[in-house]
Amino acid sequence: MAIKKLLLGKSRGSLIPLSFSFFIFAMLLSFISINVASAYAVKRELTNLGEAAVNKSAQSINLLAYYAELNRFSSSKHVPLDCPAANQKFSLLISQASVAGKKVLIDTFDCGLYEITAQISIHGKLPVQIPFIQMGELNEVIISTKVGASSVYIPN
């Protein structure tokens, strides 16, 4: 009886548009989550590379200022840095490296007597392109990070 009533009765609509819109929404959400996770992993790798390079370049000591003991009366002791040597070492280490197959760019490099800060970045495309959105600005990403190191004196 219920089957006969269902076959002879009017249809209230189809579930195909609802199912299709749910499928599109689920695919869009998965594309976005994959892109965000990939960008986060690349940023973490870029930060690790930058920290390694800035820590290595912070080992460039200004020997003249070190042996002159510029901060001997200061309560916080620091080892003076040789900024040109640190900049050269940092630039060499960054130029030899790549992250996700992209060349790493040095945006800024600041060196004081006792600390170094640098900002590095990469430019690239998102790993998963959204098929129905073909805007160039949405598919490109710039990932940058700021790293730094200081030269604190640790007595024996």
C-alpha positions as CSV (number, residue, x, y, z in Angstrom):
1,M,0.0,0.0,0.0
2,A,2.8,2.4,0.9
3,I,4.7,1.5,-2.2
4,K,1.6,2.2,-4.4
5,K,1.1,5.5,-2.7
6,L,4.7,6.4,-3.2
7,L,4.6,5.5,-6.9
8,L,1.4,7.3,-7.6
9,G,2.1,10.3,-5.4
10,K,3.9,13.5,-6.4
11,S,7.6,13.7,-5.9
12,R,8.8,16.5,-3.6
13,G,12.2,16.9,-5.3
14,S,15.4,15.3,-5.9
15,L,18.3,14.8,-3.6
16,I,20.9,15.1,-6.4
17,P,21.4,18.9,-6.1
18,L,21.8,18.5,-2.3
19,S,24.2,15.6,-2.7
20,F,26.2,17.4,-5.4
21,S,26.5,20.6,-3.3
22,F,27.6,18.6,-0.3
23,F,30.2,16.8,-2.5
24,I,31.5,20.2,-3.8
25,F,31.7,21.6,-0.3
26,A,33.6,18.5,1.0
27,M,36.1,18.7,-1.9
28,L,36.6,22.4,-1.4
29,L,37.2,21.9,2.3
30,S,39.7,19.1,1.7
31,F,41.6,21.2,-0.9
32,I,41.9,24.1,1.6
33,S,43.0,21.8,4.5
34,I,45.7,20.2,2.3
35,N,47.0,23.6,1.2
36,V,47.1,24.9,4.8
37,A,48.9,21.8,6.1
38,S,51.4,22.0,3.2
39,A,52.1,25.7,3.8
40,Y,52.6,25.0,7.5
41,A,55.1,22.2,6.8
42,V,57.0,24.4,4.4
43,K,57.1,27.3,6.9
44,R,58.4,24.9,9.6
45,E,61.1,23.7,7.2
46,L,62.0,27.3,6.3
47,T,62.2,28.3,10.0
48,N,64.5,25.4,10.7
49,L,66.8,26.3,7.8
50,G,66.8,30.0,8.9
51,E,67.6,29.2,12.5
52,A,70.4,26.8,11.5
53,A,72.0,29.5,9.2
54,V,71.6,32.3,11.7
55,N,73.1,30.3,14.5
56,K,76.0,29.3,12.4
57,S,76.6,32.9,11.3
58,A,76.4,34.0,15.0
59,Q,79.6,32.1,15.6
60,S,81.5,34.8,13.7
61,I,83.3,36.6,16.5
62,N,84.8,40.1,16.3
63,L,88.2,39.2,17.7
64,L,89.3,42.8,18.2
65,A,86.2,43.7,20.2
66,Y,86.3,40.4,22.1
67,Y,89.9,40.8,23.3
68,A,89.3,44.5,24.1
69,E,86.6,43.3,26.5
70,L,84.0,46.0,25.5
71,N,81.4,44.9,28.1
72,R,83.7,43.8,31.0
73,F,81.8,46.0,33.4
74,S,78.4,45.1,32.2
75,S,76.2,42.7,34.2
76,S,75.1,40.8,31.1
77,K,78.1,39.6,29.1
78,H,77.9,39.2,25.4
79,V,80.4,38.1,22.7
80,P,80.8,40.8,20.0
81,L,79.9,39.6,16.5
82,D,81.8,40.3,13.2
83,C,78.8,41.5,11.2
84,P,80.4,41.4,7.7
85,A,81.6,37.9,8.2
86,A,78.2,36.9,9.7
87,N,76.4,38.4,6.7
88,Q,78.6,36.6,4.3
89,K,78.3,33.2,6.1
90,F,74.5,33.6,6.3
91,S,74.1,34.5,2.7
92,L,76.3,31.6,1.6
93,L,74.3,29.1,3.7
94,I,70.9,30.4,2.5
95,S,72.0,30.5,-1.2
96,Q,73.0,26.9,-1.0
97,A,69.7,25.7,0.4
98,S,66.3,25.2,-1.0
99,V,62.9,24.5,0.6
100,A,60.3,22.5,-1.3
101,G,62.4,22.9,-4.5
102,K,62.2,26.7,-4.3
103,K,65.0,29.2,-3.9
104,V,65.1,30.9,-0.5
105,L,65.3,34.7,-0.6
106,I,66.8,36.9,2.1
107,D,64.4,39.8,2.7
108,T,66.3,41.5,5.5
109,F,69.5,40.9,7.5
110,D,70.2,43.0,10.5
111,C,73.3,42.6,12.6
112,G,74.1,44.5,15.8
113,L,77.2,44.1,17.9
114,Y,75.6,41.3,19.9
115,E,72.7,39.9,17.9
116,I,71.6,38.9,14.4
117,T,68.1,39.0,13.0
118,A,67.0,38.0,9.5
119,Q,63.9,37.5,7.5
120,I,63.8,34.9,4.7
121,S,61.0,33.9,2.4
122,I,60.0,31.7,-0.5
123,H,57.5,32.2,-3.3
124,G,55.5,29.3,-4.8
125,K,52.3,27.8,-5.8
126,L,49.9,25.9,-3.6
127,P,50.2,22.1,-4.0
128,V,46.5,21.5,-4.8
129,Q,44.9,24.0,-7.2
130,I,41.2,24.5,-6.8
131,P,39.8,23.6,-10.2
132,F,37.0,26.1,-10.6
133,I,38.8,29.1,-9.1
134,Q,41.6,30.1,-11.6
135,M,42.7,33.3,-10.0
136,G,46.5,33.6,-10.0
137,E,46.6,35.5,-6.7
138,L,44.8,32.7,-4.9
139,N,47.0,30.0,-6.1
140,E,50.3,31.7,-5.3
141,V,51.7,31.9,-1.8
142,I,54.6,33.8,-0.1
143,I,55.9,32.1,3.1
144,S,58.3,34.1,5.2
145,T,59.8,33.7,8.6
146,K,61.9,35.8,10.9
147,V,64.8,34.3,12.8
148,G,67.4,35.6,15.2
149,A,70.3,34.8,17.4
150,S,72.3,36.5,20.1
151,S,75.7,35.9,21.5
152,V,75.4,35.5,25.2
153,Y,78.6,34.8,27.0
154,I,78.5,31.7,29.2
155,P,81.4,31.5,31.6
156,N,83.0,28.2,32.4
